[in-house]
Amino acid sequence: MGEQPIFTTRAHVFQIDPTTKKNWVPASKQAVTVSYFYDSTRNSYRIISVDGSKVIINSTITPNMTFTKTSQKFGQWADSRANTVFGLGFASEQQLAKFAEKFQEVKEAAKLARDKLARDKSQEKMETSSNNSQESGRETPSSTQASSINGTDDEKISHGGPETAALMSENDKLKTTVEQSDKAAEVKNKDLEDRIEGLQADIEDSQSKQGIVKGELKKFMDVLDGKIDELHEFRQGLSKLGVDN
């Protein structure tokens, strides 16, 4: 069916000034038709607008594009392929809202189309790889029979077909995962050992400081006891002096 219009509206078309990248330059003298087109062959979406015989918008919608409402009746989007920014001025806020809503729908559809294409290519690549593997693994009946009778275990495994190859691949992945895990466990144990050594050093330092504090406290207590004894003797002297008088 080719390319067909799926939504049409009218708006004044502007493009950003390529020199200043700030000012808008009118691309149409009056409101013109602006349409969304869907290409079923390429599974792509475009915004197209023609003023007379001049194409003023030819923008392919990609999942990375964003339509921004900058006022109640004006919106814009950037097109990196065209190296410009398009602006549309509408007659009403409702027209702008409908265009913005359609832009979001088309953007999501473009994203789904891109993801589907990526999945299809991935599936095709996997099927091609599987077919090549099967072709390279084929042998004549006599050689296969001889291998199954006289071959070593490794040779038997290598001729086991795609199922065996898949099992071997999964086995290799598991071995790699286990090895990586043992690397991670060693790093974690080393980190724990370093932390334990640090804590032990902190404990020893704390104990050393506590010992110093206890020693200083003991000295202070001894001095205090001496002062108390001196005061006691002084009090006794005063009492005796009072009795004698």
Sequence and secondary structure as in RCSB ss.txt:
>XXXX:A:sequence
MGEQPIFTTRAHVFQIDPTTKKNWVPASKQAVTVSYFYDSTRNSYRIISVDGSKVIINSTITPNMTFTKTSQKFG
QWADSRANTVFGLGFASEQQLAKFAEKFQEVKEAAKLARDKLARDKSQEKMETSSNNSQESGRETPSSTQASSIN
GTDDEKISHGGPETAALMSENDKLKTTVEQSDKAAEVKNKDLEDRIEGLQADIEDSQSKQGIVKGELKKFMDVLD
GKIDELHEFRQGLSKLGVDN
>XXXX:A:secstr
  EEEEEEEEEEEEEE TTTSSSEEES SS EEEEEEEETTTTEEEEEEEETTEEEEEEE  TT   EE SSSEE
EEEETTTTEEEEEE SSHHHHHHHHHHHHHHHHHHHHHHHHHHHHHHHHHHHHHHHHHHHHH   HHHHHHHHHH
  HHHHHHTS HHHHHHHHHHHHHHHHHHHHHHHHHHHHHHHHHHHHHHHHHHHHHHHHHHHHHHHHHHHHHHHH
HHHHHHHHHHHHHHHHHHH 
